[in-house]
Amino acid sequence: MHLILHKVGPNPPHTASDKFLWIREKSKLHLVVNTAKDTTPESFAELQLGDLVFWSGSYVPTDGQKMNITHVGIFLGYEKKR
């Protein structure tokens, strides 16, 4: 992921919440409603391979983070239905 973030700019931050703020400042960010529980809402339809996906709710950060974003992942596409 570090290599991908270097395409946005040098010195990407370490925490998920700081990465979110950094990308929001330096790049295009598509926000999805924070009530989405899975990838079926239409707001996820614009995701493309390699997009970063941020989420929260796994735990309550206690390290003074500016936002309650706890995880970041890379969208690899949808699982094919058999």
N, CA, C and O atoms as a printed pandas DataFrame, in Angstrom:
     atom_number atom_name residue_name chain_id  residue_number  x_coord  y_coord  z_coord
0              1         N          MET        A               1    0.823   -1.176    0.000
1              2        CA          MET        A               1    0.000    0.000    0.000
2              3         C          MET        A               1    0.875    1.251    0.000
3              4         O          MET        A               1    0.504    2.276   -0.571
4              5         N          HIS        A               2    2.023    1.160    0.635
5              6        CA          HIS        A               2    2.910    2.320    0.710
6              7         C          HIS        A               2    3.287    2.805   -0.694
7              8         O          HIS        A               2    3.332    4.011   -0.937
8              9         N          LEU        A               3    3.556    1.887   -1.607
9             10        CA          LEU        A               3    3.908    2.236   -2.988
10            11         C          LEU        A               3    2.746    2.964   -3.671
11            12         O          LEU        A               3    2.964    3.951   -4.374
12            13         N          ILE        A               4    1.540    2.494   -3.471
13            14        CA          ILE        A               4    0.362    3.126   -4.065
14            15         C          ILE        A               4    0.205    4.544   -3.529
15            16         O          ILE        A               4   -0.094    5.466   -4.287
16            17         N          LEU        A               5    0.404    4.718   -2.244
17            18        CA          LEU        A               5    0.247    6.044   -1.646
18            19         C          LEU        A               5    1.302    7.019   -2.140
19            20         O          LEU        A               5    1.049    8.223   -2.185
20            21         N          HIS        A               6    2.469    6.532   -2.507
21            22        CA          HIS        A               6    3.502    7.419   -3.046
22            23         C          HIS        A               6    3.084    8.005   -4.392
23            24         O          HIS        A               6    3.654    9.008   -4.820
24            25         N          LYS        A               7    2.107    7.406   -5.070
25            26        CA          LYS        A               7    1.594    7.987   -6.313
26            27         C          LYS        A               7    0.786    9.251   -6.025
27            28         O          LYS        A               7    0.672   10.119   -6.889
28            29         N          VAL        A               8    0.225    9.363   -4.824
29            30        CA          VAL        A               8   -0.518   10.549   -4.427
30            31         C          VAL        A               8    0.452   11.650   -4.003
31            32         O          VAL        A               8    0.221   12.826   -4.284
32            33         N          GLY        A               9    1.518   11.276   -3.336
33            34        CA          GLY        A               9    2.502   12.249   -2.871
34            35         C          GLY        A               9    3.531   11.591   -1.970
35            36         O          GLY        A               9    3.334   10.466   -1.511
36            37         N          PRO        A              10    4.630   12.293   -1.718
37            38        CA          PRO        A              10    5.679   11.702   -0.885
38            39         C          PRO        A              10    5.291   11.660    0.591
39            40         O          PRO        A              10    4.440   12.422    1.050
40            41         N          ASN        A              11    5.930   10.763    1.310
41            42        CA          ASN        A              11    5.786   10.642    2.764
42            43         C          ASN        A              11    4.362   10.403    3.247
43            44         O          ASN        A              11    3.834   11.209    4.013
44            45         N          PRO        A              12    3.726    9.314    2.817
45            46        CA          PRO        A              12    2.375    9.038    3.314
46            47         C          PRO        A              12    2.405    8.784    4.819
47            48         O          PRO        A              12    3.368    8.208    5.325
48            49         N          PRO        A              13    1.368    9.203    5.538
49            50        CA          PRO        A              13    1.322    9.003    6.986
50            51         C          PRO        A              13    1.080    7.544    7.366
51            52         O          PRO        A              13    0.774    6.712    6.511
52            53         N          HIS        A              14    1.218    7.250    8.638
53            54        CA          HIS        A              14    1.152    5.869    9.116
54            55         C          HIS        A              14   -0.264    5.400    9.458
55            56         O          HIS        A              14   -0.662    4.321    9.021
56            57         N          THR        A              15   -1.034    6.176   10.223
57            58        CA          THR        A              15   -2.334    5.686   10.689
58            59         C          THR        A              15   -3.409    5.818    9.604
59            60         O          THR        A              15   -3.294    6.640    8.695
60            61         N          ALA        A              16   -4.441    5.002    9.719
61            62        CA          ALA        A              16   -5.539    5.037    8.750
62            63         C          ALA        A              16   -6.216    6.403    8.735
63            64         O          ALA        A              16   -6.526    6.926    7.664
64            65         N          SER        A              17   -6.448    6.983    9.902
65            66        CA          SER        A              17   -7.125    8.283    9.945
66            67         C          SER        A              17   -6.259    9.375    9.329
67            68         O          SER        A              17   -6.773   10.252    8.634
68            69         N          ASP        A              18   -4.960    9.333    9.573
69            70        CA          ASP        A              18   -4.066   10.328    8.968
70            71         C          ASP        A              18   -3.950   10.120    7.459
71            72         O          ASP        A              18   -3.822   11.089    6.710
72            73         N          LYS        A              19   -3.995    8.859    7.003
73            74        CA          LYS        A              19   -3.982    8.583    5.559
74            75         C          LYS        A              19   -5.230    9.178    4.905
75            76         O          LYS        A              19   -5.146    9.779    3.834
76            77         N          PHE        A              20   -6.390    9.009    5.553
77            78        CA          PHE        A              20   -7.635    9.556    5.032
78            79         C          PHE        A              20   -7.530   11.074    4.869
79            80         O          PHE        A              20   -7.851   11.612    3.810
80            81         N          LEU        A              21   -7.085   11.750    5.908
81            82        CA          LEU        A              21   -6.959   13.211    5.858
82            83         C          LEU        A              21   -5.956   13.641    4.799
83            84         O          LEU        A              21   -6.178   14.630    4.101
84            85         N          TRP        A              22   -4.865   12.916    4.675
85            86        CA          TRP        A              22   -3.801   13.219    3.707
86            87         C          TRP        A              22   -4.320   13.078    2.279
87            88         O          TRP        A              22   -4.071   13.937    1.434
88            89         N          ILE        A              23   -5.045   11.986    2.015
89            90        CA          ILE        A              23   -5.582   11.758    0.669
90            91         C          ILE        A              23   -6.701   12.753    0.370
91            92         O          ILE        A              23   -6.817   13.231   -0.758
92            93         N          ARG        A              24   -7.516   13.065    1.358
93            94        CA          ARG        A              24   -8.581   14.050    1.160
94            95         C          ARG        A              24   -7.986   15.398    0.749
95            96         O          ARG        A              24   -8.574   16.117   -0.058
96            97         N          GLU        A              25   -6.843   15.733    1.292
97            98        CA          GLU        A              25   -6.188   17.004    0.973
98            99         C          GLU        A              25   -5.510   16.979   -0.390
99           100         O          GLU        A              25   -5.504   17.996   -1.083
100          101         N          LYS        A              26   -4.930   15.832   -0.801
101          102        CA          LYS        A              26   -4.090   15.772   -1.987
102          103         C          LYS        A              26   -4.743   15.152   -3.217
103          104         O          LYS        A              26   -4.184   15.238   -4.311
104          105         N          SER        A              27   -5.898   14.537   -3.070
105          106        CA          SER        A              27   -6.440   13.758   -4.173
106          107         C          SER        A              27   -7.962   13.797   -4.167
107          108         O          SER        A              27   -8.581   14.428   -3.310
108          109         N          LYS        A              28   -8.542   13.117   -5.128
109          110        CA          LYS        A              28   -9.997   12.988   -5.235
110          111         C          LYS        A              28  -10.477   11.942   -4.229
111          112         O          LYS        A              28   -9.870   10.881   -4.087
112          113         N          LEU        A              29  -11.560   12.249   -3.543
113          114        CA          LEU        A              29  -12.097   11.343   -2.544
114          115         C          LEU        A              29  -13.595   11.207   -2.767
115          116         O          LEU        A              29  -14.311   12.206   -2.821
116          117         N          HIS        A              30  -14.064    9.983   -2.895
117          118        CA          HIS        A              30  -15.494    9.705   -3.063
118          119         C          HIS        A              30  -16.013    9.168   -1.738
119          120         O          HIS        A              30  -15.606    8.093   -1.299
120          121         N          LEU        A              31  -16.899    9.905   -1.108
121          122        CA          LEU        A              31  -17.419    9.494    0.192
122          123         C          LEU        A              31  -18.663    8.639    0.031
123          124         O          LEU        A              31  -19.509    8.902   -0.823
124          125         N          VAL        A              32  -18.761    7.622    0.855
125          126        CA          VAL        A              32  -19.911    6.718    0.890
126          127         C          VAL        A              32  -20.638    6.987    2.201
127          128         O          VAL        A              32  -20.008    7.304    3.210
128          129         N          VAL        A              33  -21.945    6.862    2.189
129          130        CA          VAL        A              33  -22.707    7.103    3.414
130          131         C          VAL        A              33  -22.162    6.253    4.554
131          132         O          VAL        A              33  -21.823    5.087    4.356
132          133         N          ASN        A              34  -22.080    6.824    5.724
133          134        CA          ASN        A              34  -21.483    6.090    6.836
134          135         C          ASN        A              34  -22.414    5.042    7.437
135          136         O          ASN        A              34  -22.047    4.378    8.407
136          137         N          THR        A              35  -23.607    4.885    6.879
137          138        CA          THR        A              35  -24.522    3.850    7.354
138          139         C          THR        A              35  -24.416    2.568    6.523
139          140         O          THR        A              35  -25.080    1.578    6.832
140          141         N          ALA        A              36  -23.594    2.575    5.481
141          142        CA          ALA        A              36  -23.449    1.387    4.627
142          143         C          ALA        A              36  -22.864    0.243    5.444
143          144         O          ALA        A              36  -21.865    0.426    6.138
144          145         N          LYS        A              37  -23.470   -0.920    5.369
145          146        CA          LYS        A              37  -23.012   -2.094    6.122
146          147         C          LYS        A              37  -22.320   -3.134    5.235
147          148         O          LYS        A              37  -21.661   -4.043    5.738
148          149         N          ASP        A              38  -22.471   -2.996    3.916
149          150        CA          ASP        A              38  -21.818   -3.920    2.994
150          151         C          ASP        A              38  -21.600   -3.188    1.673
151          152         O          ASP        A              38  -21.807   -1.977    1.600
152          153         N          THR        A              39  -21.190   -3.896    0.643
153          154        CA          THR        A              39  -20.855   -3.255   -0.635
154          155         C          THR        A              39  -22.017   -3.238   -1.620
155          156         O          THR        A              39  -21.797   -3.035   -2.814
156          157         N          THR        A              40  -23.236   -3.443   -1.159
157          158        CA          THR        A              40  -24.362   -3.439   -2.086
158          159         C          THR        A              40  -24.944   -2.056   -2.385
159          160         O          THR        A              40  -25.586   -1.905   -3.424
160          161         N          PRO        A              41  -24.760   -1.027   -1.531
161          162        CA          PRO        A              41  -25.326    0.280   -1.872
162          163         C          PRO        A              41  -24.766    0.824   -3.185
163          164         O          PRO        A              41  -23.622    0.545   -3.547
164          165         N          GLU        A              42  -25.582    1.598   -3.889
165          166        CA          GLU        A              42  -25.161    2.160   -5.173
166          167         C          GLU        A              42  -23.920    3.023   -5.046
167          168         O          GLU        A              42  -23.182    3.182   -6.018
168          169         N          SER        A              43  -23.674    3.582   -3.873
169          170        CA          SER        A              43  -22.497    4.443   -3.698
170          171         C          SER        A              43  -21.192    3.675   -3.881
171          172         O          SER        A              43  -20.150    4.281   -4.133
172          173         N          PHE        A              44  -21.236    2.348   -3.756
173          174        CA          PHE        A              44  -20.031    1.544   -3.967
174          175         C          PHE        A              44  -19.832    1.194   -5.441
175          176         O          PHE        A              44  -18.796    0.634   -5.801
176          177         N          ALA        A              45  -20.784    1.506   -6.286
177          178        CA          ALA        A              45  -20.709    1.124   -7.695
178          179         C          ALA        A              45  -19.538    1.790   -8.417
179          180         O          ALA        A              45  -19.060    1.266   -9.423
180          181         N          GLU        A              46  -19.072    2.930   -7.922
181          182        CA          GLU        A              46  -17.989    3.650   -8.580
182          183         C          GLU        A              46  -16.600    3.140   -8.195
183          184         O          GLU        A              46  -15.605    3.602   -8.753
184          185         N          LEU        A              47  -16.512    2.204   -7.260
185          186        CA          LEU        A              47  -15.206    1.689   -6.863
186          187         C          LEU        A              47  -14.510    1.023   -8.037
187          188         O          LEU        A              47  -15.126    0.305   -8.824
188          189         N          GLN        A              48  -13.215    1.278   -8.135
189          190        CA          GLN        A              48  -12.407    0.656   -9.175
190          191         C          GLN        A              48  -11.255   -0.085   -8.521
191          192         O          GLN        A              48  -10.855    0.232   -7.401
192          193         N          LEU        A              49  -10.725   -1.071   -9.225
193          194        CA          LEU        A              49   -9.609   -1.841   -8.685
194          195         C          LEU        A              49   -8.497   -0.897   -8.239
195          196         O          LEU        A              49   -8.110    0.011   -8.974
196          197         N          GLY        A              50   -7.994   -1.117   -7.041
197          198        CA          GLY        A              50   -6.906   -0.303   -6.517
198          199         C          GLY        A              50   -7.340    0.881   -5.687
199          200         O          GLY        A              50   -6.506    1.527   -5.051
200          201         N          ASP        A              51   -8.643    1.186   -5.679
201          202        CA          ASP        A              51   -9.121    2.293   -4.838
202          203         C          ASP        A              51   -8.904    1.945   -3.371
203          204         O          ASP        A              51   -9.009    0.784   -2.975
204          205         N          LEU        A              52   -8.603    2.953   -2.579
205          206        CA          LEU        A              52   -8.474    2.752   -1.142
206          207         C          LEU        A              52   -9.845    2.868   -0.500
207          208         O          LEU        A              52  -10.647    3.720   -0.883
208          209         N          VAL        A              53  -10.111    2.018    0.466
209          210        CA          VAL        A              53  -11.380    1.996    1.176
210          211         C          VAL        A              53  -11.075    2.191    2.660
211          212         O          VAL        A              53  -10.288    1.443    3.240
212          213         N          PHE        A              54  -11.697    3.192    3.267
213          214        CA          PHE        A              54  -11.492    3.493    4.680
214          215         C          PHE        A              54  -12.750    3.152    5.445
215          216         O          PHE        A              54  -13.853    3.325    4.925
216          217         N          TRP        A              55  -12.608    2.666    6.683
217          218        CA          TRP        A              55  -13.782    2.431    7.502
218          219         C          TRP        A              55  -13.452    2.589    8.972
219          220         O          TRP        A              55  -12.289    2.642    9.373
220          221         N          SER        A              56  -14.509    2.662    9.761
221          222        CA          SER        A              56  -14.366    2.847   11.201
222          223         C          SER        A              56  -15.298    1.895   11.918
223          224         O          SER        A              56  -16.002    1.103   11.291
224          225         N          GLY        A              57  -15.295    1.979   13.230
225          226        CA          GLY        A              57  -16.243    1.183   14.001
226          227         C          GLY        A              57  -15.676   -0.091   14.581
227          228         O          GLY        A              57  -16.357   -0.754   15.364
228          229         N          SER        A              58  -14.455   -0.463   14.229
229          230        CA          SER        A              58  -13.871   -1.682   14.779
230          231         C          SER        A              58  -13.490   -1.508   16.243
231          232         O          SER        A              58  -13.569   -2.448   17.034
232          233         N          TYR        A              59  -13.080   -0.308   16.588
233          234        CA          TYR        A              59  -12.730    0.027   17.966
234          235         C          TYR        A              59  -12.744    1.548   18.091
235          236         O          TYR        A              59  -12.807    2.257   17.087
236          237         N          VAL        A              60  -12.688    2.032   19.290
237          238        CA          VAL        A              60  -12.646    3.477   19.524
238          239         C          VAL        A              60  -11.175    3.860   19.706
239          240         O          VAL        A              60  -10.541    3.427   20.668
240          241         N          PRO        A              61  -10.627    4.665   18.793
241          242        CA          PRO        A              61   -9.227    5.050   18.915
242          243         C          PRO        A              61   -8.977    5.859   20.192
243          244         O          PRO        A              61   -9.779    6.712   20.572
244          245         N          THR        A              62   -7.863    5.575   20.832
245          246        CA          THR        A              62   -7.508    6.290   22.064
246          247         C          THR        A              62   -6.161    6.988   21.937
247          248         O          THR        A              62   -5.556    7.374   22.937
248          249         N          ASP        A              63   -5.693    7.146   20.693
249          250        CA          ASP        A              63   -4.359    7.723   20.502
250          251         C          ASP        A              63   -4.408    9.154   19.973
251          252         O          ASP        A              63   -3.430    9.636   19.401
252          253         N          GLY        A              64   -5.532    9.833   20.157
253          254        CA          GLY        A              64   -5.636   11.226   19.757
254          255         C          GLY        A              64   -5.843   11.438   18.266
255          256         O          GLY        A              64   -5.576   12.529   17.762
256          257         N          GLN        A              65   -6.312   10.421   17.544
257          258        CA          GLN        A              65   -6.555   10.565   16.116
258          259         C          GLN        A              65   -7.575   11.662   15.863
259          260         O          GLN        A              65   -8.475   11.892   16.670
260          261         N          LYS        A              66   -7.419   12.341   14.719
261          262        CA          LYS        A              66   -8.321   13.436   14.370
262          263         C          LYS        A              66   -9.680   12.925   13.893
263          264         O          LYS        A              66  -10.680   13.635   13.994
264          265         N          MET        A              67   -9.719   11.707   13.379
265          266        CA          MET        A              67  -10.963   11.125   12.867
266          267         C          MET        A              67  -11.072    9.700   13.395
267          268         O          MET        A              67  -10.066    9.080   13.741
268          269         N          ASN        A              68  -12.279    9.192   13.456
269          270        CA          ASN        A              68  -12.516    7.839   13.956
270          271         C          ASN        A              68  -12.412    6.807   12.828
271          272         O          ASN        A              68  -13.259    5.921   12.718
272          273         N          ILE        A              69  -11.393    6.919   12.008
273          274        CA          ILE        A              69  -11.143    5.955   10.936
274          275         C          ILE        A              69  -10.075    4.996   11.445
275          276         O          ILE        A              69   -8.984    5.412   11.834
276          277         N          THR        A              70  -10.404    3.702   11.438
277          278        CA          THR        A              70   -9.522    2.727   12.064
278          279         C          THR        A              70   -8.810    1.799   11.086
279          280         O          THR        A              70   -7.806    1.179   11.439
280          281         N          HIS        A              71   -9.321    1.697    9.858
281          282        CA          HIS        A              71   -8.735    0.751    8.908
282          283         C          HIS        A              71   -8.732    1.328    7.491
283          284         O          HIS        A              71   -9.564    2.165    7.142
284          285         N          VAL        A              72   -7.790    0.867    6.698
285          286        CA          VAL        A              72   -7.741    1.204    5.279
286          287         C          VAL        A              72   -7.383   -0.076    4.523
287          288         O          VAL        A              72   -6.534   -0.856    4.956
288          289         N          GLY        A              73   -8.045   -0.269    3.393
289          290        CA          GLY        A              73   -7.770   -1.426    2.555
290          291         C          GLY        A              73   -7.753   -1.021    1.096
291          292         O          GLY        A              73   -8.055    0.122    0.751
292          293         N          ILE        A              74   -7.400   -1.959    0.248
293          294        CA          ILE        A              74   -7.364   -1.729   -1.198
294          295         C          ILE        A              74   -8.473   -2.560   -1.830
295          296         O          ILE        A              74   -8.553   -3.767   -1.606
296          297         N          PHE        A              75   -9.331   -1.913   -2.622
297          298        CA          PHE        A              75  -10.424   -2.609   -3.284
298          299         C          PHE        A              75   -9.868   -3.485   -4.397
299          300         O          PHE        A              75   -9.194   -2.997   -5.304
300          301         N          LEU        A              76  -10.155   -4.782   -4.323
301          302        CA          LEU        A              76   -9.658   -5.750   -5.304
302          303         C          LEU        A              76  -10.750   -6.278   -6.216
303          304         O          LEU        A              76  -10.509   -7.201   -6.994
304          305         N          GLY        A              77  -11.937   -5.715   -6.135
305          306        CA          GLY        A              77  -13.039   -6.149   -6.986
306          307         C          GLY        A              77  -14.049   -6.957   -6.194
307          308         O          GLY        A              77  -13.881   -7.197   -4.999
308          309         N          TYR        A              78  -15.080   -7.364   -6.873
309          310        CA          TYR        A              78  -16.144   -8.141   -6.234
310          311         C          TYR        A              78  -15.929   -9.613   -6.501
311          312         O          TYR        A              78  -15.442  -10.002   -7.562
312          313         N          GLU        A              79  -16.299  -10.431   -5.524
313          314        CA          GLU        A              79  -16.193  -11.873   -5.675
314          315         C          GLU        A              79  -17.191  -12.340   -6.729
315          316         O          GLU        A              79  -18.354  -11.935   -6.726
316          317         N          LYS        A              80  -16.722  -13.189   -7.622
317          318        CA          LYS        A              80  -17.617  -13.714   -8.656
318          319         C          LYS        A              80  -18.569  -14.711   -8.038
319          320         O          LYS        A              80  -18.167  -15.568   -7.251
320          321         N          LYS        A              81  -19.844  -14.595   -8.400
321          322        CA          LYS        A              81  -20.847  -15.531   -7.892
322          323         C          LYS        A              81  -20.806  -16.791   -8.732
323          324         O          LYS        A              81  -20.651  -16.741   -9.952
324          325         N          ARG        A              82  -20.944  -17.908   -8.066
325          326        CA          ARG        A              82  -20.881  -19.197   -8.785
326          327         C          ARG        A              82  -22.236  -19.650   -9.181
327          328         O          ARG        A              82  -22.378  -20.709   -9.792
